[in-house]
Amino acid sequence: MKAAIWYDPKDIRIENIPAPSSPAEDEIQVRIAYTGICGTDLKEYTSGPTFIPWDTSHPLTGHFGPHYIGA
């Protein structure tokens, strides 16, 4: 599947990433028909990282570095 991945201000790349695994018993999986961009994504594009964890890991997900926009 394709994803918009933020690397640096004004550097978002559309890349192929693995599709998510099958959902667990208490989860659902949806097929995206249309998508958009929010103001926070635009701010990250123009002058981030503001909210994207870059140098330290996110306290909930543990993720840092290049980030899927909209996730």
PyMOL Python script that loads the backbone (N, CA, C, O; Angstrom):
from pymol import cmd

cmd.read_pdbstr("""\
ATOM      1  N   MET A   1       0.840  -1.173   0.000  1.00  0.00           N
ATOM      2  CA  MET A   1       0.000   0.000   0.000  1.00  0.00           C
ATOM      3  C   MET A   1       0.883   1.233   0.000  1.00  0.00           C
ATOM      4  O   MET A   1       2.071   1.148   0.311  1.00  0.00           O
ATOM      5  N   LYS A   2       0.319   2.364  -0.342  1.00  0.00           N
ATOM      6  CA  LYS A   2       1.084   3.609  -0.416  1.00  0.00           C
ATOM      7  C   LYS A   2       0.854   4.447   0.840  1.00  0.00           C
ATOM      8  O   LYS A   2      -0.223   4.414   1.435  1.00  0.00           O
ATOM      9  N   ALA A   3       1.885   5.196   1.232  1.00  0.00           N
ATOM     10  CA  ALA A   3       1.788   6.078   2.397  1.00  0.00           C
ATOM     11  C   ALA A   3       2.605   7.334   2.138  1.00  0.00           C
ATOM     12  O   ALA A   3       3.631   7.288   1.459  1.00  0.00           O
ATOM     13  N   ALA A   4       2.143   8.464   2.686  1.00  0.00           N
ATOM     14  CA  ALA A   4       2.907   9.705   2.660  1.00  0.00           C
ATOM     15  C   ALA A   4       3.786   9.703   3.902  1.00  0.00           C
ATOM     16  O   ALA A   4       3.284   9.659   5.025  1.00  0.00           O
ATOM     17  N   ILE A   5       5.101   9.750   3.698  1.00  0.00           N
ATOM     18  CA  ILE A   5       6.031   9.664   4.819  1.00  0.00           C
ATOM     19  C   ILE A   5       6.825  10.958   4.915  1.00  0.00           C
ATOM     20  O   ILE A   5       7.468  11.388   3.957  1.00  0.00           O
ATOM     21  N   TRP A   6       6.764  11.571   6.103  1.00  0.00           N
ATOM     22  CA  TRP A   6       7.475  12.825   6.386  1.00  0.00           C
ATOM     23  C   TRP A   6       8.911  12.495   6.773  1.00  0.00           C
ATOM     24  O   TRP A   6       9.154  11.692   7.673  1.00  0.00           O
ATOM     25  N   TYR A   7       9.868  13.131   6.074  1.00  0.00           N
ATOM     26  CA  TYR A   7      11.278  12.967   6.398  1.00  0.00           C
ATOM     27  C   TYR A   7      11.885  14.247   6.965  1.00  0.00           C
ATOM     28  O   TYR A   7      12.686  14.191   7.899  1.00  0.00           O
ATOM     29  N   ASP A   8      11.517  15.376   6.420  1.00  0.00           N
ATOM     30  CA  ASP A   8      12.022  16.689   6.830  1.00  0.00           C
ATOM     31  C   ASP A   8      11.021  17.725   6.356  1.00  0.00           C
ATOM     32  O   ASP A   8      10.124  17.407   5.575  1.00  0.00           O
ATOM     33  N   PRO A   9      11.162  18.976   6.824  1.00  0.00           N
ATOM     34  CA  PRO A   9      10.286  20.018   6.281  1.00  0.00           C
ATOM     35  C   PRO A   9      10.372  20.030   4.750  1.00  0.00           C
ATOM     36  O   PRO A   9      11.463  20.019   4.181  1.00  0.00           O
ATOM     37  N   LYS A  10       9.226  20.053   4.105  1.00  0.00           N
ATOM     38  CA  LYS A  10       9.091  20.070   2.652  1.00  0.00           C
ATOM     39  C   LYS A  10       9.690  18.837   1.980  1.00  0.00           C
ATOM     40  O   LYS A  10      10.074  18.884   0.812  1.00  0.00           O
ATOM     41  N   ASP A  11       9.768  17.737   2.724  1.00  0.00           N
ATOM     42  CA  ASP A  11      10.249  16.464   2.169  1.00  0.00           C
ATOM     43  C   ASP A  11       9.305  15.352   2.613  1.00  0.00           C
ATOM     44  O   ASP A  11       9.572  14.646   3.584  1.00  0.00           O
ATOM     45  N   ILE A  12       8.199  15.208   1.888  1.00  0.00           N
ATOM     46  CA  ILE A  12       7.246  14.127   2.106  1.00  0.00           C
ATOM     47  C   ILE A  12       7.290  13.253   0.867  1.00  0.00           C
ATOM     48  O   ILE A  12       7.164  13.744  -0.255  1.00  0.00           O
ATOM     49  N   ARG A  13       7.467  11.967   1.073  1.00  0.00           N
ATOM     50  CA  ARG A  13       7.598  11.032  -0.043  1.00  0.00           C
ATOM     51  C   ARG A  13       6.463  10.013  -0.011  1.00  0.00           C
ATOM     52  O   ARG A  13       6.097   9.499   1.046  1.00  0.00           O
ATOM     53  N   ILE A  14       5.918   9.737  -1.183  1.00  0.00           N
ATOM     54  CA  ILE A  14       4.914   8.683  -1.311  1.00  0.00           C
ATOM     55  C   ILE A  14       5.679   7.390  -1.540  1.00  0.00           C
ATOM     56  O   ILE A  14       6.405   7.250  -2.525  1.00  0.00           O
ATOM     57  N   GLU A  15       5.508   6.440  -0.617  1.00  0.00           N
ATOM     58  CA  GLU A  15       6.262   5.193  -0.680  1.00  0.00           C
ATOM     59  C   GLU A  15       5.329   4.002  -0.511  1.00  0.00           C
ATOM     60  O   GLU A  15       4.240   4.113   0.053  1.00  0.00           O
ATOM     61  N   ASN A  16       5.777   2.883  -1.006  1.00  0.00           N
ATOM     62  CA  ASN A  16       5.070   1.631  -0.772  1.00  0.00           C
ATOM     63  C   ASN A  16       5.513   1.068   0.567  1.00  0.00           C
ATOM     64  O   ASN A  16       6.709   0.977   0.844  1.00  0.00           O
ATOM     65  N   ILE A  17       4.551   0.691   1.396  1.00  0.00           N
ATOM     66  CA  ILE A  17       4.834   0.086   2.688  1.00  0.00           C
ATOM     67  C   ILE A  17       4.026  -1.202   2.794  1.00  0.00           C
ATOM     68  O   ILE A  17       3.053  -1.380   2.061  1.00  0.00           O
ATOM     69  N   PRO A  18       4.413  -2.098   3.692  1.00  0.00           N
ATOM     70  CA  PRO A  18       3.639  -3.336   3.850  1.00  0.00           C
ATOM     71  C   PRO A  18       2.216  -3.028   4.336  1.00  0.00           C
ATOM     72  O   PRO A  18       2.003  -2.125   5.145  1.00  0.00           O
ATOM     73  N   ALA A  19       1.270  -3.783   3.834  1.00  0.00           N
ATOM     74  CA  ALA A  19      -0.106  -3.655   4.318  1.00  0.00           C
ATOM     75  C   ALA A  19      -0.172  -4.148   5.753  1.00  0.00           C
ATOM     76  O   ALA A  19       0.593  -5.032   6.140  1.00  0.00           O
ATOM     77  N   PRO A  20      -1.078  -3.587   6.548  1.00  0.00           N
ATOM     78  CA  PRO A  20      -1.192  -4.052   7.926  1.00  0.00           C
ATOM     79  C   PRO A  20      -1.629  -5.516   7.983  1.00  0.00           C
ATOM     80  O   PRO A  20      -2.266  -6.031   7.064  1.00  0.00           O
ATOM     81  N   SER A  21      -1.274  -6.157   9.067  1.00  0.00           N
ATOM     82  CA  SER A  21      -1.681  -7.550   9.241  1.00  0.00           C
ATOM     83  C   SER A  21      -3.183  -7.620   9.497  1.00  0.00           C
ATOM     84  O   SER A  21      -3.830  -6.597   9.723  1.00  0.00           O
ATOM     85  N   SER A  22      -3.720  -8.803   9.461  1.00  0.00           N
ATOM     86  CA  SER A  22      -5.148  -8.980   9.730  1.00  0.00           C
ATOM     87  C   SER A  22      -5.483  -8.434  11.117  1.00  0.00           C
ATOM     88  O   SER A  22      -4.693  -8.578  12.051  1.00  0.00           O
ATOM     89  N   PRO A  23      -6.654  -7.807  11.251  1.00  0.00           N
ATOM     90  CA  PRO A  23      -7.008  -7.236  12.548  1.00  0.00           C
ATOM     91  C   PRO A  23      -7.246  -8.310  13.613  1.00  0.00           C
ATOM     92  O   PRO A  23      -7.621  -9.443  13.310  1.00  0.00           O
ATOM     93  N   ALA A  24      -7.019  -7.923  14.848  1.00  0.00           N
ATOM     94  CA  ALA A  24      -7.292  -8.815  15.978  1.00  0.00           C
ATOM     95  C   ALA A  24      -8.799  -8.953  16.155  1.00  0.00           C
ATOM     96  O   ALA A  24      -9.576  -8.269  15.490  1.00  0.00           O
ATOM     97  N   GLU A  25      -9.199  -9.827  17.042  1.00  0.00           N
ATOM     98  CA  GLU A  25     -10.613 -10.107  17.290  1.00  0.00           C
ATOM     99  C   GLU A  25     -11.408  -8.841  17.646  1.00  0.00           C
ATOM    100  O   GLU A  25     -12.571  -8.708  17.264  1.00  0.00           O
ATOM    101  N   ASP A  26     -10.783  -7.929  18.367  1.00  0.00           N
ATOM    102  CA  ASP A  26     -11.484  -6.713  18.806  1.00  0.00           C
ATOM    103  C   ASP A  26     -11.148  -5.490  17.952  1.00  0.00           C
ATOM    104  O   ASP A  26     -11.347  -4.362  18.403  1.00  0.00           O
ATOM    105  N   GLU A  27     -10.648  -5.683  16.738  1.00  0.00           N
ATOM    106  CA  GLU A  27     -10.285  -4.605  15.833  1.00  0.00           C
ATOM    107  C   GLU A  27     -11.023  -4.764  14.503  1.00  0.00           C
ATOM    108  O   GLU A  27     -11.576  -5.821  14.200  1.00  0.00           O
ATOM    109  N   ILE A  28     -11.014  -3.682  13.717  1.00  0.00           N
ATOM    110  CA  ILE A  28     -11.544  -3.742  12.360  1.00  0.00           C
ATOM    111  C   ILE A  28     -10.510  -3.167  11.409  1.00  0.00           C
ATOM    112  O   ILE A  28      -9.606  -2.443  11.826  1.00  0.00           O
ATOM    113  N   GLN A  29     -10.644  -3.486  10.150  1.00  0.00           N
ATOM    114  CA  GLN A  29      -9.766  -2.923   9.126  1.00  0.00           C
ATOM    115  C   GLN A  29     -10.663  -2.275   8.084  1.00  0.00           C
ATOM    116  O   GLN A  29     -11.632  -2.882   7.628  1.00  0.00           O
ATOM    117  N   VAL A  30     -10.341  -1.036   7.705  1.00  0.00           N
ATOM    118  CA  VAL A  30     -11.157  -0.313   6.739  1.00  0.00           C
ATOM    119  C   VAL A  30     -10.362  -0.066   5.467  1.00  0.00           C
ATOM    120  O   VAL A  30      -9.136   0.037   5.503  1.00  0.00           O
ATOM    121  N   ARG A  31     -11.051   0.026   4.358  1.00  0.00           N
ATOM    122  CA  ARG A  31     -10.433   0.371   3.084  1.00  0.00           C
ATOM    123  C   ARG A  31     -10.660   1.863   2.872  1.00  0.00           C
ATOM    124  O   ARG A  31     -11.797   2.333   2.917  1.00  0.00           O
ATOM    125  N   ILE A  32      -9.602   2.595   2.644  1.00  0.00           N
ATOM    126  CA  ILE A  32      -9.683   4.042   2.460  1.00  0.00           C
ATOM    127  C   ILE A  32     -10.085   4.338   1.021  1.00  0.00           C
ATOM    128  O   ILE A  32      -9.436   3.879   0.082  1.00  0.00           O
ATOM    129  N   ALA A  33     -11.156   5.105   0.853  1.00  0.00           N
ATOM    130  CA  ALA A  33     -11.605   5.503  -0.481  1.00  0.00           C
ATOM    131  C   ALA A  33     -11.074   6.891  -0.834  1.00  0.00           C
ATOM    132  O   ALA A  33     -10.654   7.126  -1.967  1.00  0.00           O
ATOM    133  N   TYR A  34     -11.092   7.792   0.113  1.00  0.00           N
ATOM    134  CA  TYR A  34     -10.600   9.160  -0.068  1.00  0.00           C
ATOM    135  C   TYR A  34      -9.852   9.571   1.181  1.00  0.00           C
ATOM    136  O   TYR A  34     -10.099   9.047   2.266  1.00  0.00           O
ATOM    137  N   THR A  35      -8.940  10.507   1.025  1.00  0.00           N
ATOM    138  CA  THR A  35      -8.195  10.999   2.174  1.00  0.00           C
ATOM    139  C   THR A  35      -7.936  12.485   2.001  1.00  0.00           C
ATOM    140  O   THR A  35      -8.150  13.035   0.920  1.00  0.00           O
ATOM    141  N   GLY A  36      -7.490  13.118   3.033  1.00  0.00           N
ATOM    142  CA  GLY A  36      -7.218  14.552   2.978  1.00  0.00           C
ATOM    143  C   GLY A  36      -6.004  14.873   3.826  1.00  0.00           C
ATOM    144  O   GLY A  36      -5.280  13.982   4.270  1.00  0.00           O
ATOM    145  N   ILE A  37      -5.797  16.144   4.039  1.00  0.00           N
ATOM    146  CA  ILE A  37      -4.683  16.613   4.847  1.00  0.00           C
ATOM    147  C   ILE A  37      -5.229  17.603   5.872  1.00  0.00           C
ATOM    148  O   ILE A  37      -6.100  18.414   5.557  1.00  0.00           O
ATOM    149  N   CYS A  38      -4.727  17.535   7.070  1.00  0.00           N
ATOM    150  CA  CYS A  38      -5.205  18.451   8.111  1.00  0.00           C
ATOM    151  C   CYS A  38      -4.186  19.569   8.319  1.00  0.00           C
ATOM    152  O   CYS A  38      -3.079  19.519   7.783  1.00  0.00           O
ATOM    153  N   GLY A  39      -4.564  20.562   9.089  1.00  0.00           N
ATOM    154  CA  GLY A  39      -3.695  21.701   9.351  1.00  0.00           C
ATOM    155  C   GLY A  39      -2.398  21.311  10.033  1.00  0.00           C
ATOM    156  O   GLY A  39      -1.349  21.893   9.755  1.00  0.00           O
ATOM    157  N   THR A  40      -2.461  20.325  10.929  1.00  0.00           N
ATOM    158  CA  THR A  40      -1.252  19.878  11.615  1.00  0.00           C
ATOM    159  C   THR A  40      -0.272  19.254  10.620  1.00  0.00           C
ATOM    160  O   THR A  40       0.933  19.493  10.701  1.00  0.00           O
ATOM    161  N   ASP A  41      -0.790  18.450   9.675  1.00  0.00           N
ATOM    162  CA  ASP A  41       0.080  17.873   8.650  1.00  0.00           C
ATOM    163  C   ASP A  41       0.740  18.973   7.821  1.00  0.00           C
ATOM    164  O   ASP A  41       1.925  18.888   7.498  1.00  0.00           O
ATOM    165  N   LEU A  42      -0.023  19.993   7.484  1.00  0.00           N
ATOM    166  CA  LEU A  42       0.524  21.115   6.711  1.00  0.00           C
ATOM    167  C   LEU A  42       1.625  21.827   7.498  1.00  0.00           C
ATOM    168  O   LEU A  42       2.658  22.183   6.932  1.00  0.00           O
ATOM    169  N   LYS A  43       1.412  22.036   8.791  1.00  0.00           N
ATOM    170  CA  LYS A  43       2.421  22.681   9.636  1.00  0.00           C
ATOM    171  C   LYS A  43       3.694  21.833   9.700  1.00  0.00           C
ATOM    172  O   LYS A  43       4.804  22.362   9.635  1.00  0.00           O
ATOM    173  N   GLU A  44       3.526  20.527   9.826  1.00  0.00           N
ATOM    174  CA  GLU A  44       4.697  19.654   9.840  1.00  0.00           C
ATOM    175  C   GLU A  44       5.448  19.733   8.511  1.00  0.00           C
ATOM    176  O   GLU A  44       6.679  19.727   8.488  1.00  0.00           O
ATOM    177  N   TYR A  45       4.708  19.806   7.409  1.00  0.00           N
ATOM    178  CA  TYR A  45       5.332  19.908   6.093  1.00  0.00           C
ATOM    179  C   TYR A  45       6.134  21.202   5.951  1.00  0.00           C
ATOM    180  O   TYR A  45       7.264  21.182   5.462  1.00  0.00           O
ATOM    181  N   THR A  46       5.555  22.322   6.376  1.00  0.00           N
ATOM    182  CA  THR A  46       6.217  23.607   6.155  1.00  0.00           C
ATOM    183  C   THR A  46       7.339  23.896   7.140  1.00  0.00           C
ATOM    184  O   THR A  46       8.339  24.510   6.768  1.00  0.00           O
ATOM    185  N   SER A  47       7.193  23.462   8.394  1.00  0.00           N
ATOM    186  CA  SER A  47       8.201  23.871   9.377  1.00  0.00           C
ATOM    187  C   SER A  47       8.456  22.855  10.483  1.00  0.00           C
ATOM    188  O   SER A  47       9.014  23.213  11.520  1.00  0.00           O
ATOM    189  N   GLY A  48       8.066  21.602  10.292  1.00  0.00           N
ATOM    190  CA  GLY A  48       8.248  20.588  11.329  1.00  0.00           C
ATOM    191  C   GLY A  48       9.700  20.200  11.517  1.00  0.00           C
ATOM    192  O   GLY A  48      10.563  20.722  10.810  1.00  0.00           O
ATOM    193  N   PRO A  49      10.002  19.309  12.439  1.00  0.00           N
ATOM    194  CA  PRO A  49       9.028  18.587  13.221  1.00  0.00           C
ATOM    195  C   PRO A  49       8.543  19.403  14.417  1.00  0.00           C
ATOM    196  O   PRO A  49       9.343  19.909  15.204  1.00  0.00           O
ATOM    197  N   THR A  50       7.245  19.520  14.540  1.00  0.00           N
ATOM    198  CA  THR A  50       6.635  20.156  15.693  1.00  0.00           C
ATOM    199  C   THR A  50       6.068  19.088  16.612  1.00  0.00           C
ATOM    200  O   THR A  50       6.368  19.060  17.805  1.00  0.00           O
ATOM    201  N   PHE A  51       5.245  18.210  16.050  1.00  0.00           N
ATOM    202  CA  PHE A  51       4.642  17.134  16.825  1.00  0.00           C
ATOM    203  C   PHE A  51       5.232  15.773  16.493  1.00  0.00           C
ATOM    204  O   PHE A  51       5.081  14.830  17.271  1.00  0.00           O
ATOM    205  N   ILE A  52       5.892  15.657  15.366  1.00  0.00           N
ATOM    206  CA  ILE A  52       6.496  14.378  14.984  1.00  0.00           C
ATOM    207  C   ILE A  52       7.710  14.129  15.866  1.00  0.00           C
ATOM    208  O   ILE A  52       8.614  14.963  15.914  1.00  0.00           O
ATOM    209  N   PRO A  53       7.749  12.988  16.570  1.00  0.00           N
ATOM    210  CA  PRO A  53       8.919  12.692  17.401  1.00  0.00           C
ATOM    211  C   PRO A  53      10.120  12.372  16.510  1.00  0.00           C
ATOM    212  O   PRO A  53      10.072  11.425  15.726  1.00  0.00           O
ATOM    213  N   TRP A  54      11.168  13.136  16.621  1.00  0.00           N
ATOM    214  CA  TRP A  54      12.307  12.963  15.724  1.00  0.00           C
ATOM    215  C   TRP A  54      13.557  12.462  16.447  1.00  0.00           C
ATOM    216  O   TRP A  54      14.183  11.499  16.005  1.00  0.00           O
ATOM    217  N   ASP A  55      13.919  13.103  17.546  1.00  0.00           N
ATOM    218  CA  ASP A  55      15.150  12.738  18.245  1.00  0.00           C
ATOM    219  C   ASP A  55      14.918  11.763  19.403  1.00  0.00           C
ATOM    220  O   ASP A  55      15.832  11.043  19.805  1.00  0.00           O
ATOM    221  N   THR A  56      13.709  11.745  19.929  1.00  0.00           N
ATOM    222  CA  THR A  56      13.374  10.845  21.026  1.00  0.00           C
ATOM    223  C   THR A  56      12.108  10.083  20.661  1.00  0.00           C
ATOM    224  O   THR A  56      11.337  10.537  19.816  1.00  0.00           O
ATOM    225  N   SER A  57      11.888   8.953  21.273  1.00  0.00           N
ATOM    226  CA  SER A  57      10.734   8.142  20.921  1.00  0.00           C
ATOM    227  C   SER A  57       9.444   8.719  21.502  1.00  0.00           C
ATOM    228  O   SER A  57       9.444   9.346  22.561  1.00  0.00           O
ATOM    229  N   HIS A  58       8.354   8.490  20.785  1.00  0.00           N
ATOM    230  CA  HIS A  58       7.029   8.915  21.225  1.00  0.00           C
ATOM    231  C   HIS A  58       6.681   8.148  22.498  1.00  0.00           C
ATOM    232  O   HIS A  58       6.909   6.940  22.561  1.00  0.00           O
ATOM    233  N   PRO A  59       6.130   8.820  23.521  1.00  0.00           N
ATOM    234  CA  PRO A  59       5.889   8.144  24.795  1.00  0.00           C
ATOM    235  C   PRO A  59       4.870   6.997  24.716  1.00  0.00           C
ATOM    236  O   PRO A  59       4.925   6.084  25.540  1.00  0.00           O
ATOM    237  N   LEU A  60       3.947   7.020  23.754  1.00  0.00           N
ATOM    238  CA  LEU A  60       2.947   5.958  23.654  1.00  0.00           C
ATOM    239  C   LEU A  60       3.318   4.870  22.647  1.00  0.00           C
ATOM    240  O   LEU A  60       3.125   3.682  22.905  1.00  0.00           O
ATOM    241  N   THR A  61       3.852   5.286  21.501  1.00  0.00           N
ATOM    242  CA  THR A  61       4.118   4.311  20.439  1.00  0.00           C
ATOM    243  C   THR A  61       5.572   3.851  20.387  1.00  0.00           C
ATOM    244  O   THR A  61       5.861   2.783  19.846  1.00  0.00           O
ATOM    245  N   GLY A  62       6.490   4.642  20.941  1.00  0.00           N
ATOM    246  CA  GLY A  62       7.901   4.321  20.871  1.00  0.00           C
ATOM    247  C   GLY A  62       8.542   4.691  19.539  1.00  0.00           C
ATOM    248  O   GLY A  62       9.739   4.484  19.343  1.00  0.00           O
ATOM    249  N   HIS A  63       7.731   5.245  18.613  1.00  0.00           N
ATOM    250  CA  HIS A  63       8.217   5.577  17.272  1.00  0.00           C
ATOM    251  C   HIS A  63       8.966   6.910  17.270  1.00  0.00           C
ATOM    252  O   HIS A  63       8.639   7.816  18.036  1.00  0.00           O
ATOM    253  N   PHE A  64       9.973   7.018  16.401  1.00  0.00           N
ATOM    254  CA  PHE A  64      10.620   8.296  16.099  1.00  0.00           C
ATOM    255  C   PHE A  64      11.197   8.226  14.706  1.00  0.00           C
ATOM    256  O   PHE A  64      11.308   7.145  14.129  1.00  0.00           O
ATOM    257  N   GLY A  65      11.567   9.378  14.159  1.00  0.00           N
ATOM    258  CA  GLY A  65      12.140   9.432  12.824  1.00  0.00           C
ATOM    259  C   GLY A  65      11.070   9.600  11.755  1.00  0.00           C
ATOM    260  O   GLY A  65       9.991  10.119  12.043  1.00  0.00           O
ATOM    261  N   PRO A  66      11.350   9.169  10.521  1.00  0.00           N
ATOM    262  CA  PRO A  66      10.359   9.319   9.467  1.00  0.00           C
ATOM    263  C   PRO A  66       8.981   8.827   9.924  1.00  0.00           C
ATOM    264  O   PRO A  66       8.866   7.798  10.590  1.00  0.00           O
ATOM    265  N   HIS A  67       7.955   9.568   9.559  1.00  0.00           N
ATOM    266  CA  HIS A  67       6.630   9.344  10.142  1.00  0.00           C
ATOM    267  C   HIS A  67       5.564   9.348   9.057  1.00  0.00           C
ATOM    268  O   HIS A  67       5.608  10.166   8.138  1.00  0.00           O
ATOM    269  N   TYR A  68       4.601   8.427   9.165  1.00  0.00           N
ATOM    270  CA  TYR A  68       3.463   8.417   8.248  1.00  0.00           C
ATOM    271  C   TYR A  68       2.581   9.609   8.555  1.00  0.00           C
ATOM    272  O   TYR A  68       2.105   9.745   9.682  1.00  0.00           O
ATOM    273  N   ILE A  69       2.352  10.473   7.585  1.00  0.00           N
ATOM    274  CA  ILE A  69       1.479  11.613   7.781  1.00  0.00           C
ATOM    275  C   ILE A  69       0.051  11.109   7.932  1.00  0.00           C
ATOM    276  O   ILE A  69      -0.400  10.239   7.187  1.00  0.00           O
ATOM    277  N   GLY A  70      -0.648  11.670   8.908  1.00  0.00           N
ATOM    278  CA  GLY A  70      -2.029  11.290   9.156  1.00  0.00           C
ATOM    279  C   GLY A  70      -2.177  10.125  10.120  1.00  0.00           C
ATOM    280  O   GLY A  70      -3.294   9.753  10.478  1.00  0.00           O
ATOM    281  N   ALA A  71      -1.069   9.552  10.538  1.00  0.00           N
ATOM    282  CA  ALA A  71      -1.177   8.413  11.454  1.00  0.00           C
ATOM    283  C   ALA A  71      -1.203   8.883  12.893  1.00  0.00           C
ATOM    284  O   ALA A  71      -1.291   8.064  13.808  1.00  0.00           O
TER     285      ALA A  71
END
""", "prot")
cmd.dss("prot")
cmd.show_as("cartoon", "prot")
cmd.util.cbc("prot")
cmd.orient("prot")
